[in-house]
């Protein structure tokens, strides 16, 4: 069996048109997901941005700021965790709603074959499917943000430990009147 080159199997212009249409059509779904994620992760995102700014300014990095965020990040992750649970419940509800709409459409379909009834019902529940997908995507994004915040928290603890060690060395050097390397 010979393979036909992929380039002969498709129309590049049509592929671009389809891609553009998908990008345009997915805009609504992206906005819904963004709103859901923002609802639960706004404070965590704000703190992560503040931490990023803090870490970029190495000259003014101080233990008090680091200590604050080491203590504050778990609190924010707690609230996002609660939000993830809410998203899970809402996603489950969306799934049930889609299934109910599908079943109703399937029973009301005038088509005769199972395949035709299924196809009809799937077309009817597209909006419900998009809502279900939005909750699923938002759930995954929030879960990923918690995982990344947990990694950031661990890193902050290491930076804080480094900063505290640096302060100890500095205090020791000043109290002995010696430089870092001795006399």
Secondary structure by P-SEA (a helix, b strand, c coil): cccccccccccaaaaaaaaaaaaaaaaaaaaaaaaaaaaccaaaaaaaaaaaaaaaacccccaaaaaaaaacaaaaaaaaaaaaaaaaaaaaaaaaaaaaaaaaaaaacccccaaaaaaaaaaaaaaaaaaaaaaaaaaaaaaaaaaaaaaaaaaaaaaaaaaaaaaaaaaaaaaaccccccc
